[in-house]
């Protein structure tokens, strides 16, 4: 593969700039440098990704300078090997790996990556999928918790049909982040949707600084990020719903008729629970250790 020296130098220069910039952010303590350096080392360089594909890096800093987030994503062929090694060094658990593989197989995202953030004096990290997809495709993985149901109900009422990013943290108290673009051709239309999200979901008004920022935008591209604390339902391959979602009514009736001819078995499966070995089917699924 031919190496574009200009792209490589630009990438290395960006890494150095990011390392220097964190020294001016109060939230970053000296002990956190090793976590941030580990993240930067895990971002592929231009020679490590397929030719013609981009390496996207996002840097966000809270207005109070107490929060910071670095995010990198790109083509799976370039990112997955580096991301897998990075997550392993960060202590990723088997249940997280099963979730990544399950969602990856089902959604086949065109952009994947990982992130690191400093929030409330602690370092958090995880993985992400990035591209605009139908929100309904993501829903089966979010479970049925009240917060999820509330978010989805708001999205239906407001005709928010797509998400453009899903991120998941690893470690203690994992959470999921769902980013949705707000429909609307004008800043006023997107501002109204943002207001409704804060009022309907948080029962509080949209902060004044956000109203000013959105209202003054000439080319609005406003999005909302929902932070969902708790587990995500890892659909096991025992339930490959993505292969059956386009079945006709006749297909479903035929399957139902066949299932009625089978004898019932005692086999406990609950994919909302941690994955454990099952002696009955010799697979790995929730409640496997109870069979």
C-alpha positions as a Markdown table, in Angstrom:
| # | Residue | x | y | z |
|---|---|---|---|---|
| 1 | Unk | 0.0 | 0.0 | 0.0 |
| 2 | Unk | 1.4 | 3.4 | -0.9 |
| 3 | Unk | 1.7 | 5.7 | 2.2 |
| 4 | Unk | 0.7 | 9.3 | 1.8 |
| 5 | Unk | 3.4 | 11.0 | 3.9 |
| 6 | Unk | 1.3 | 14.2 | 4.1 |
| 7 | Unk | -1.7 | 12.4 | 5.6 |
| 8 | Unk | 0.6 | 10.5 | 8.1 |
| 9 | Unk | 2.3 | 13.7 | 9.2 |
| 10 | Unk | -1.1 | 15.4 | 9.6 |
| 11 | Unk | -2.4 | 12.5 | 11.8 |
| 12 | Unk | 0.7 | 12.6 | 14.0 |
| 13 | Unk | 0.5 | 16.3 | 14.3 |
| 14 | Unk | -3.1 | 16.1 | 15.4 |
| 15 | Unk | -2.2 | 13.6 | 18.1 |
| 16 | Unk | 0.5 | 15.9 | 19.5 |
| 17 | Unk | -1.9 | 18.8 | 19.4 |
| 18 | Unk | -4.6 | 16.9 | 21.4 |
| 19 | Unk | -2.0 | 15.8 | 24.0 |
| 20 | Unk | -0.9 | 19.4 | 24.5 |
| 21 | Unk | -4.4 | 20.8 | 24.6 |
| 22 | Unk | -5.5 | 18.7 | 27.5 |
| 23 | Unk | -3.1 | 20.6 | 29.8 |
| 24 | Unk | -5.4 | 23.6 | 29.6 |
| 25 | Unk | -8.5 | 21.7 | 30.7 |
| 26 | Unk | -9.1 | 21.7 | 34.5 |
| 27 | Unk | -10.9 | 18.4 | 34.5 |
| 28 | Unk | -7.8 | 16.5 | 33.3 |
| 29 | Unk | -5.6 | 15.4 | 36.1 |
| 30 | Unk | -2.0 | 14.2 | 35.6 |
| 31 | Unk | -2.9 | 10.7 | 36.6 |
| 32 | Unk | -5.3 | 10.5 | 33.6 |
| 33 | Unk | -2.6 | 11.0 | 31.0 |
| 34 | Unk | -2.0 | 7.2 | 30.7 |
| 35 | Unk | -5.7 | 6.6 | 29.8 |
| 36 | Unk | -5.7 | 9.4 | 27.2 |
| 37 | Unk | -2.4 | 8.2 | 25.7 |
| 38 | Unk | -3.7 | 4.7 | 25.5 |
| 39 | Unk | -6.7 | 6.0 | 23.5 |
| 40 | Unk | -4.5 | 8.0 | 21.1 |
| 41 | Unk | -2.2 | 5.0 | 20.6 |
| 42 | Unk | -5.3 | 2.9 | 19.6 |
| 43 | Unk | -6.5 | 5.2 | 16.8 |
| 44 | Unk | -5.4 | 3.8 | 13.5 |
| 45 | Unk | -3.0 | 5.8 | 11.3 |
| 46 | Unk | -3.7 | 6.4 | 7.6 |
| 47 | Unk | -1.6 | 3.4 | 6.5 |
| 48 | Unk | -3.7 | 1.1 | 8.7 |
| 49 | Unk | -7.1 | 1.8 | 7.2 |
| 50 | Unk | -8.4 | 0.9 | 3.7 |
| 51 | Unk | -7.4 | 3.3 | 1.0 |
| 52 | Unk | -9.8 | 6.0 | 0.4 |
| 53 | Unk | -11.5 | 5.9 | 3.8 |
| 54 | Unk | -11.3 | 8.5 | 6.5 |
| 55 | Unk | -10.3 | 8.5 | 10.2 |
| 56 | Unk | -12.7 | 10.8 | 12.0 |
| 57 | Unk | -11.8 | 12.3 | 15.4 |
| 58 | Unk | -14.2 | 14.4 | 17.4 |
| 59 | Unk | -13.3 | 16.4 | 20.5 |
| 60 | Unk | -15.9 | 17.9 | 22.7 |
| 61 | Unk | -15.4 | 20.0 | 25.9 |
| 62 | Unk | -18.1 | 21.0 | 28.3 |
| 63 | Unk | -18.8 | 24.7 | 28.7 |
| 64 | Unk | -17.6 | 24.4 | 32.3 |
| 65 | Unk | -14.3 | 22.8 | 31.3 |
| 66 | Unk | -15.1 | 19.9 | 33.7 |
| 67 | Unk | -16.0 | 17.4 | 31.0 |
| 68 | Unk | -14.1 | 16.3 | 27.9 |
| 69 | Unk | -14.7 | 13.5 | 25.3 |
| 70 | Unk | -12.4 | 12.2 | 22.6 |
| 71 | Unk | -14.0 | 10.0 | 19.9 |
| 72 | Unk | -12.6 | 8.2 | 16.9 |
| 73 | Unk | -14.3 | 6.2 | 14.2 |
| 74 | Unk | -13.9 | 4.9 | 10.7 |
| 75 | Unk | -14.1 | 1.9 | 8.4 |
| 76 | Unk | -14.5 | -1.4 | 10.4 |
| 77 | Unk | -11.5 | -3.0 | 8.6 |
| 78 | Unk | -9.2 | -0.4 | 10.0 |
| 79 | Unk | -10.8 | 0.2 | 13.4 |
| 80 | Unk | -11.9 | -3.2 | 14.6 |
| 81 | Unk | -8.4 | -4.7 | 15.2 |
| 82 | Unk | -7.2 | -1.6 | 17.1 |
| 83 | Unk | -10.5 | -1.2 | 18.9 |
| 84 | Unk | -10.5 | -4.8 | 20.1 |
| 85 | Unk | -6.9 | -4.5 | 21.4 |
| 86 | Unk | -7.8 | -1.2 | 23.1 |
| 87 | Unk | -10.9 | -2.6 | 24.8 |
| 88 | Unk | -9.1 | -5.7 | 26.0 |
| 89 | Unk | -6.4 | -3.5 | 27.6 |
| 90 | Unk | -9.2 | -1.5 | 29.3 |
| 91 | Unk | -10.7 | -4.7 | 30.9 |
| 92 | Unk | -13.7 | -5.3 | 28.6 |
| 93 | Unk | -15.9 | -8.1 | 29.9 |
| 94 | Unk | -17.3 | -11.1 | 28.0 |
| 95 | Unk | -20.8 | -9.7 | 28.2 |
| 96 | Unk | -19.6 | -6.5 | 26.5 |
| 97 | Unk | -17.9 | -8.5 | 23.7 |
| 98 | Unk | -21.1 | -10.5 | 23.2 |
| 99 | Unk | -23.1 | -7.3 | 22.9 |
| 100 | Unk | -20.6 | -5.7 | 20.4 |
| 101 | Unk | -20.6 | -8.9 | 18.3 |
| 102 | Unk | -24.4 | -9.3 | 18.4 |
| 103 | Unk | -25.1 | -5.7 | 17.5 |
| 104 | Unk | -22.4 | -5.7 | 14.9 |
| 105 | Unk | -23.8 | -8.8 | 13.2 |
| 106 | Unk | -27.3 | -7.5 | 13.2 |
| 107 | Unk | -26.7 | -3.9 | 12.2 |
| 108 | Unk | -23.6 | -4.2 | 10.1 |
| 109 | Unk | -22.5 | -0.6 | 10.7 |
| 110 | Unk | -20.3 | 1.1 | 8.1 |
| 111 | Unk | -18.5 | 3.2 | 10.8 |
| 112 | Unk | -17.2 | 1.9 | 14.1 |
| 113 | Unk | -14.9 | 3.2 | 16.8 |
| 114 | Unk | -14.2 | 3.9 | 20.4 |
| 115 | Unk | -14.1 | 6.9 | 22.8 |
| 116 | Unk | -12.7 | 8.1 | 26.1 |
| 117 | Unk | -14.2 | 10.7 | 28.3 |
| 118 | Unk | -13.5 | 12.6 | 31.6 |
| 119 | Unk | -16.6 | 13.2 | 33.6 |
| 120 | Unk | -17.0 | 13.9 | 37.3 |
| 121 | Unk | -13.3 | 13.4 | 38.0 |
| 122 | Unk | -13.2 | 9.9 | 36.5 |
| 123 | Unk | -12.2 | 8.4 | 33.1 |
| 124 | Unk | -14.8 | 6.4 | 31.2 |
| 125 | Unk | -14.4 | 4.6 | 27.9 |
| 126 | Unk | -16.2 | 2.4 | 25.5 |
| 127 | Unk | -17.2 | 1.7 | 21.9 |
| 128 | Unk | -19.5 | 3.1 | 19.3 |
| 129 | Unk | -21.3 | 2.7 | 15.9 |
| 130 | Unk | -21.7 | 5.8 | 13.8 |
| 131 | Unk | -24.1 | 6.3 | 10.8 |
| 132 | Unk | -27.6 | 7.4 | 10.3 |
| 133 | Unk | -30.0 | 4.5 | 10.6 |
| 134 | Unk | -33.7 | 3.9 | 11.5 |
| 135 | Unk | -34.2 | 4.2 | 15.2 |
| 136 | Unk | -36.5 | 1.2 | 15.1 |
| 137 | Unk | -33.5 | -1.0 | 14.2 |
| 138 | Unk | -31.8 | 0.0 | 17.4 |
| 139 | Unk | -34.8 | -0.4 | 19.7 |
| 140 | Unk | -34.6 | -4.3 | 20.2 |
| 141 | Unk | -31.2 | -3.9 | 21.8 |
| 142 | Unk | -32.2 | -1.2 | 24.2 |
| 143 | Unk | -34.5 | -3.3 | 26.4 |
| 144 | Unk | -37.8 | -2.3 | 27.9 |
| 145 | Unk | -36.8 | 0.0 | 30.7 |
| 146 | Unk | -39.0 | 2.9 | 31.5 |
| 147 | Unk | -36.5 | 5.5 | 30.2 |
| 148 | Unk | -36.2 | 3.7 | 26.9 |
| 149 | Unk | -39.9 | 3.5 | 26.5 |
| 150 | Unk | -40.2 | 7.2 | 27.3 |
| 151 | Unk | -37.5 | 8.1 | 24.8 |
| 152 | Unk | -39.1 | 6.0 | 22.0 |
| 153 | Unk | -42.6 | 7.4 | 22.7 |
| 154 | Unk | -41.2 | 10.9 | 22.4 |
| 155 | Unk | -39.5 | 10.0 | 19.1 |
| 156 | Unk | -42.7 | 8.7 | 17.7 |
| 157 | Unk | -44.7 | 11.7 | 18.7 |
| 158 | Unk | -42.1 | 14.1 | 17.2 |
| 159 | Unk | -41.4 | 12.1 | 14.0 |
| 160 | Unk | -37.8 | 11.5 | 15.0 |
| 161 | Unk | -37.2 | 8.4 | 12.9 |
| 162 | Unk | -33.4 | 8.1 | 12.8 |
| 163 | Unk | -30.3 | 7.9 | 15.1 |
| 164 | Unk | -26.8 | 8.8 | 13.9 |
| 165 | Unk | -24.7 | 7.4 | 16.7 |
| 166 | Unk | -24.8 | 4.7 | 19.4 |
| 167 | Unk | -22.1 | 4.5 | 22.1 |
| 168 | Unk | -21.7 | 2.2 | 25.0 |
| 169 | Unk | -19.4 | 2.4 | 28.0 |
| 170 | Unk | -17.6 | -0.5 | 29.6 |
| 171 | Unk | -16.8 | -1.1 | 33.2 |
| 172 | Unk | -18.9 | -0.4 | 36.3 |
| 173 | Unk | -22.3 | 1.1 | 35.9 |
| 174 | Unk | -22.3 | 1.0 | 32.1 |
| 175 | Unk | -24.5 | 3.3 | 30.1 |
| 176 | Unk | -25.6 | 3.8 | 26.5 |
| 177 | Unk | -25.7 | 7.0 | 24.5 |
| 178 | Unk | -28.1 | 7.4 | 21.6 |
| 179 | Unk | -27.6 | 10.4 | 19.4 |
| 180 | Unk | -30.5 | 11.5 | 17.2 |
| 181 | Unk | -30.6 | 14.3 | 14.6 |
| 182 | Unk | -33.5 | 16.7 | 15.0 |
| 183 | Unk | -35.6 | 17.0 | 11.8 |
| 184 | Unk | -36.5 | 20.4 | 10.6 |
| 185 | Unk | -35.2 | 22.8 | 7.9 |
| 186 | Unk | -34.9 | 25.8 | 10.1 |
| 187 | Unk | -33.3 | 26.6 | 13.5 |
| 188 | Unk | -36.8 | 27.5 | 14.9 |
| 189 | Unk | -38.1 | 24.0 | 14.0 |
| 190 | Unk | -35.2 | 22.2 | 15.6 |
| 191 | Unk | -35.3 | 24.5 | 18.6 |
| 192 | Unk | -39.0 | 23.5 | 19.2 |
| 193 | Unk | -38.1 | 19.8 | 19.1 |
| 194 | Unk | -35.2 | 20.4 | 21.6 |
| 195 | Unk | -37.6 | 22.3 | 23.9 |
| 196 | Unk | -40.1 | 19.4 | 23.8 |
| 197 | Unk | -37.4 | 16.9 | 24.6 |
| 198 | Unk | -36.3 | 18.7 | 27.7 |
| 199 | Unk | -39.9 | 19.4 | 28.8 |
| 200 | Unk | -41.3 | 16.0 | 28.1 |
| 201 | Unk | -38.4 | 13.8 | 29.2 |
| 202 | Unk | -36.6 | 15.9 | 31.9 |
| 203 | Unk | -39.5 | 18.1 | 33.0 |
| 204 | Unk | -37.3 | 21.1 | 32.8 |
| 205 | Unk | -36.9 | 24.0 | 30.4 |
| 206 | Unk | -34.2 | 24.0 | 27.7 |
| 207 | Unk | -31.2 | 25.9 | 29.1 |
| 208 | Unk | -31.0 | 29.5 | 27.9 |
| 209 | Unk | -27.5 | 29.1 | 26.4 |
| 210 | Unk | -28.7 | 26.3 | 24.2 |
| 211 | Unk | -31.7 | 28.4 | 23.0 |
| 212 | Unk | -29.3 | 31.1 | 22.0 |
| 213 | Unk | -26.8 | 28.7 | 20.3 |
| 214 | Unk | -29.5 | 26.9 | 18.3 |
| 215 | Unk | -31.5 | 30.1 | 17.4 |
| 216 | Unk | -28.4 | 31.8 | 16.0 |
| 217 | Unk | -27.4 | 28.9 | 13.7 |
| 218 | Unk | -27.6 | 29.7 | 10.0 |
| 219 | Unk | -27.2 | 26.1 | 9.0 |
| 220 | Unk | -28.9 | 24.1 | 11.8 |
| 221 | Unk | -27.7 | 20.6 | 12.4 |
| 222 | Unk | -28.9 | 20.1 | 15.9 |
| 223 | Unk | -28.8 | 16.7 | 17.6 |
| 224 | Unk | -29.8 | 15.3 | 21.0 |
| 225 | Unk | -27.9 | 12.7 | 22.9 |
| 226 | Unk | -29.8 | 10.4 | 25.3 |
| 227 | Unk | -27.8 | 8.9 | 28.1 |
| 228 | Unk | -29.4 | 5.6 | 29.2 |
| 229 | Unk | -28.0 | 4.1 | 32.4 |
| 230 | Unk | -28.1 | 0.4 | 32.9 |
| 231 | Unk | -28.0 | -2.8 | 30.8 |
| 232 | Unk | -28.5 | -3.2 | 27.1 |
| 233 | Unk | -30.2 | -6.4 | 25.9 |
| 234 | Unk | -27.7 | -8.5 | 24.0 |
| 235 | Unk | -29.8 | -10.5 | 21.6 |
| 236 | Unk | -28.1 | -13.9 | 21.4 |
| 237 | Unk | -27.8 | -15.7 | 18.0 |
| 238 | Unk | -30.4 | -18.0 | 19.4 |
| 239 | Unk | -32.8 | -15.2 | 18.4 |
| 240 | Unk | -31.5 | -14.0 | 14.9 |
| 241 | Unk | -34.4 | -11.6 | 14.4 |
| 242 | Unk | -32.6 | -9.7 | 11.6 |
| 243 | Unk | -32.9 | -12.7 | 9.3 |
| 244 | Unk | -36.7 | -13.0 | 9.9 |
| 245 | Unk | -37.9 | -9.4 | 9.9 |
| 246 | Unk | -39.1 | -9.4 | 6.3 |
| 247 | Unk | -41.1 | -12.7 | 6.5 |
| 248 | Unk | -44.6 | -12.7 | 5.0 |
| 249 | Unk | -47.7 | -13.6 | 7.0 |
| 250 | Unk | -47.8 | -17.0 | 5.1 |
| 251 | Unk | -44.2 | -17.7 | 6.3 |
| 252 | Unk | -45.1 | -16.9 | 9.9 |
| 253 | Unk | -48.2 | -19.1 | 9.8 |
| 254 | Unk | -46.2 | -22.0 | 8.4 |
| 255 | Unk | -43.6 | -21.6 | 11.2 |
| 256 | Unk | -46.4 | -21.4 | 13.8 |
| 257 | Unk | -48.0 | -24.6 | 12.5 |
| 258 | Unk | -44.7 | -26.4 | 12.6 |
| 259 | Unk | -43.9 | -25.3 | 16.2 |
| 260 | Unk | -47.2 | -26.7 | 17.4 |
| 261 | Unk | -46.0 | -30.2 | 16.3 |
| 262 | Unk | -43.0 | -30.1 | 18.6 |
| 263 | Unk | -42.9 | -31.3 | 22.2 |
| 264 | Unk | -42.2 | -28.6 | 24.8 |
| 265 | Unk | -38.7 | -28.6 | 26.5 |
| 266 | Unk | -37.4 | -27.1 | 29.8 |
| 267 | Unk | -34.8 | -24.7 | 28.6 |
| 268 | Unk | -34.4 | -21.4 | 30.4 |
| 269 | Unk | -33.2 | -18.5 | 28.3 |
| 270 | Unk | -33.2 | -14.8 | 29.2 |
| 271 | Unk | -31.0 | -12.5 | 27.2 |
| 272 | Unk | -31.4 | -9.6 | 29.6 |
| 273 | Unk | -29.2 | -11.6 | 32.1 |
| 274 | Unk | -25.4 | -12.0 | 32.0 |
| 275 | Unk | -24.1 | -14.7 | 29.6 |
| 276 | Unk | -23.3 | -18.0 | 31.2 |
| 277 | Unk | -22.6 | -21.5 | 29.9 |
| 278 | Unk | -25.6 | -23.8 | 29.3 |
| 279 | Unk | -25.1 | -27.5 | 29.6 |
| 280 | Unk | -28.3 | -28.2 | 27.8 |
| 281 | Unk | -27.6 | -26.5 | 24.5 |
| 282 | Unk | -23.8 | -26.1 | 25.0 |
| 283 | Unk | -24.2 | -22.4 | 24.2 |
| 284 | Unk | -23.7 | -19.1 | 26.0 |
| 285 | Unk | -26.8 | -17.2 | 27.0 |
| 286 | Unk | -28.6 | -15.6 | 29.9 |
| 287 | Unk | -29.8 | -18.1 | 32.6 |
| 288 | Unk | -27.5 | -20.7 | 30.9 |
| 289 | Unk | -26.3 | -21.8 | 34.4 |
| 290 | Unk | -29.9 | -22.5 | 35.5 |
| 291 | Unk | -30.4 | -25.4 | 33.1 |
